[in-house]
Amino acid sequence: MERHLEKLFSIHTQLPKIAKTGHPQRFLGCASRLARLYACDSFLNTLIQAQLISREAVATVNSDSETAHMEYTAKVGNRIDIALLGAGPDSYTCSLFSRHSSIENPSETFILVTDSPKPPASRISMSRSMLEKTGCVFVFFISEGKRDTYHNFMDDSVTITDAPVKISRQARKCLVFTDLP
C-alpha cells in the first residue's frame, strides 16, 4: 500500500500545475460501483486516509435510486476537469465495458448501467462522451495484474470496443501512471 500512496502523493503535488485558475476545478475519482462509499478497501477511502481529499469534498447520492445517475449529474455537473481512473482486467474503465452497450450510450452526462458484466450489476458511470470531454485524465495501471490491460491501452491496433479504457486517450490531456516496466 505504501507504494500506491507514494504515487498518489506525487500526483497530488502536480495538480496545482495542471489545474487552470479562474474557475473552480471539478475533480472526479471514479468509483462506479454502487456500494459502500467509505469501504476500507475503496480508492476513495485511500485518498481520504492519505489526506488528499476530505469527506466534505465528496458528492454522494442515494445509490438505491434508479435515478442516481441523474442526481449525481445534478450535484456534479456534466463537465469534469480532472478524473482519476483505474482500469479493470478486461480493459474497462468507469463502468464502460468491452463489447457492451455502456460504451455506445449517447448521453453527455453520467449514465446508469444496470446490466454490468461484472458484479455488482448496477453502477453509475461517466458516459463515453463525458470522459472524452474531460480536461485531464489520470489513468492508473498498478500491479502485475494490470499488465495486459496496460498493453491493450498502449496498442494502437486494439479498438475502443475491445479496450474502453482507451476512451481516456481522447481527453484533452491523458497521463498514465504505472509501476510496470
C-alpha positions as CSV (number, residue, x, y, z in Angstrom):
1,M,0.0,0.0,0.0
2,E,2.9,2.4,0.7
3,R,3.9,2.2,-2.9
4,H,0.4,3.3,-4.1
5,L,0.4,6.2,-1.6
6,E,3.8,7.5,-2.9
7,K,2.3,7.6,-6.4
8,L,-0.9,9.4,-5.1
9,F,1.2,12.0,-3.3
10,S,3.3,12.7,-6.4
11,I,0.0,13.2,-8.3
12,H,-1.3,15.5,-5.6
13,T,1.7,17.8,-5.9
14,Q,1.2,18.0,-9.7
15,L,-2.5,19.1,-9.6
16,P,-1.9,22.8,-8.9
17,K,0.4,22.9,-12.0
18,I,-2.2,21.2,-14.2
19,A,-5.3,23.0,-13.0
20,K,-6.1,26.3,-14.7
21,T,-7.0,29.2,-12.5
22,G,-10.2,31.3,-12.9
23,H,-12.9,28.8,-12.1
24,P,-13.4,26.0,-9.6
25,Q,-12.0,22.7,-10.7
26,R,-14.4,19.7,-10.9
27,F,-12.3,16.7,-9.8
28,L,-13.6,13.2,-10.1
29,G,-12.2,10.0,-8.6
30,C,-14.4,7.5,-10.4
31,A,-15.7,4.7,-8.2
32,S,-18.6,3.5,-10.2
33,R,-19.9,0.6,-8.2
34,L,-23.0,1.3,-6.2
35,A,-21.5,0.1,-2.9
36,R,-20.4,1.3,0.5
37,L,-18.8,4.7,-0.2
38,Y,-16.2,4.6,2.5
39,A,-15.3,0.8,2.4
40,C,-11.9,0.3,3.9
41,D,-10.5,-1.0,0.6
42,S,-12.0,1.7,-1.6
43,F,-10.0,4.1,-3.7
44,L,-11.9,6.9,-2.2
45,N,-11.1,5.8,1.4
46,T,-7.4,5.6,0.4
47,L,-7.5,9.2,-0.7
48,I,-9.2,10.3,2.4
49,Q,-6.9,8.4,4.7
50,A,-3.9,9.9,2.9
51,Q,-5.5,13.4,3.5
52,L,-5.5,14.2,-0.2
53,I,-9.2,14.9,-0.1
54,S,-11.8,15.5,2.7
55,R,-15.1,13.7,3.1
56,E,-16.8,17.1,2.7
57,A,-15.5,17.3,-0.9
58,V,-17.3,14.1,-1.9
59,A,-20.6,14.3,-3.7
60,T,-22.9,11.4,-2.7
61,V,-26.3,10.2,-3.9
62,N,-28.8,7.5,-2.9
63,S,-27.5,4.5,-4.7
64,D,-30.7,2.6,-4.3
65,S,-32.5,5.1,-6.6
66,E,-33.0,4.3,-10.3
67,T,-32.3,8.0,-10.9
68,A,-29.0,8.0,-9.1
69,H,-27.0,9.0,-12.2
70,M,-29.3,12.0,-12.7
71,E,-29.0,13.0,-9.1
72,Y,-25.2,12.7,-9.4
73,T,-25.2,14.8,-12.6
74,A,-27.3,17.5,-10.8
75,K,-24.7,17.6,-8.0
76,V,-21.5,17.4,-10.0
77,G,-22.5,18.7,-13.4
78,N,-21.6,17.3,-16.8
79,R,-18.1,18.7,-17.0
80,I,-15.1,17.2,-15.2
81,D,-11.8,19.0,-15.2
82,I,-9.7,16.2,-13.6
83,A,-10.5,12.5,-13.4
84,L,-8.6,9.7,-11.6
85,L,-9.4,6.4,-13.3
86,G,-8.4,2.8,-12.7
87,A,-8.6,0.1,-15.3
88,G,-10.2,-3.3,-14.9
89,P,-8.6,-6.6,-16.0
90,D,-10.8,-6.7,-19.1
91,S,-9.6,-3.2,-20.2
92,Y,-12.7,-1.4,-18.9
93,T,-12.8,1.9,-17.0
94,C,-15.5,3.6,-15.0
95,S,-18.3,1.1,-16.0
96,L,-17.6,1.3,-19.7
97,F,-17.2,-2.4,-20.6
98,S,-15.7,-4.1,-23.6
99,R,-18.3,-5.0,-26.2
100,H,-21.1,-3.7,-24.0
101,S,-23.9,-1.1,-24.6
102,S,-22.4,1.2,-22.0
103,I,-19.7,2.4,-24.5
104,E,-22.4,3.2,-27.1
105,N,-24.7,5.2,-24.7
106,P,-25.1,8.7,-26.4
107,S,-25.6,10.6,-23.1
108,E,-23.3,13.5,-22.3
109,T,-23.6,13.1,-18.6
110,F,-23.4,10.2,-16.1
111,I,-25.2,7.0,-17.0
112,L,-26.8,4.2,-15.1
113,V,-25.5,0.7,-16.1
114,T,-28.0,-2.0,-14.9
115,D,-26.5,-5.0,-16.7
116,S,-22.8,-4.8,-15.8
117,P,-21.0,-8.0,-16.9
118,K,-19.1,-7.7,-13.6
119,P,-20.8,-7.6,-10.2
120,P,-22.5,-5.6,-9.0
121,A,-25.0,-5.4,-11.9
122,S,-25.9,-1.7,-11.2
123,R,-23.3,1.0,-11.5
124,I,-23.0,4.7,-12.2
125,S,-20.5,5.7,-14.9
126,M,-19.3,8.7,-16.8
127,S,-20.6,8.4,-20.3
128,R,-18.2,7.9,-23.2
129,S,-18.8,11.5,-24.3
130,M,-18.3,12.9,-20.8
131,L,-15.0,11.0,-20.5
132,E,-13.8,12.2,-23.9
133,K,-14.5,15.9,-22.9
134,T,-12.7,15.6,-19.5
135,G,-9.9,18.2,-19.2
136,C,-7.2,15.9,-17.7
137,V,-7.4,12.2,-17.0
138,F,-5.0,10.2,-14.8
139,V,-5.1,6.5,-15.6
140,F,-3.6,4.0,-13.2
141,F,-2.2,0.6,-14.2
142,I,-0.8,-0.6,-10.9
143,S,0.4,-4.2,-10.2
144,E,1.3,-7.1,-12.4
145,G,-2.4,-8.0,-12.8
146,K,-2.9,-4.9,-15.0
147,R,-0.1,-5.8,-17.5
148,D,-2.5,-7.0,-20.2
149,T,-4.8,-4.0,-19.7
150,Y,-1.8,-1.6,-20.0
151,H,-0.6,-3.3,-23.2
152,N,-4.2,-3.0,-24.6
153,F,-4.2,0.7,-23.7
154,M,-0.9,1.3,-25.5
155,D,-1.5,-0.9,-28.5
156,D,-2.9,1.2,-31.4
157,S,-4.4,-1.9,-33.1
158,V,-6.7,-2.6,-30.2
159,T,-10.1,-0.8,-30.6
160,I,-12.0,1.1,-28.0
161,T,-14.7,-1.6,-28.3
162,D,-12.2,-4.1,-27.0
163,A,-10.5,-1.8,-24.6
164,P,-12.8,1.0,-23.4
165,V,-10.0,2.4,-21.1
166,K,-8.6,3.8,-24.4
167,I,-11.5,6.4,-24.4
168,S,-9.5,8.3,-21.8
169,R,-6.9,8.9,-24.6
170,Q,-9.5,11.2,-26.2
171,A,-9.5,13.6,-23.2
172,R,-7.7,16.9,-23.6
173,K,-4.8,15.5,-21.6
174,C,-4.2,11.9,-20.5
175,L,-1.5,11.0,-18.0
176,V,-0.6,7.4,-17.4
177,F,0.8,6.1,-14.1
178,T,2.1,2.6,-13.8
179,D,4.6,0.5,-11.8
180,L,5.0,-1.9,-14.7
181,P,8.4,-2.0,-16.6
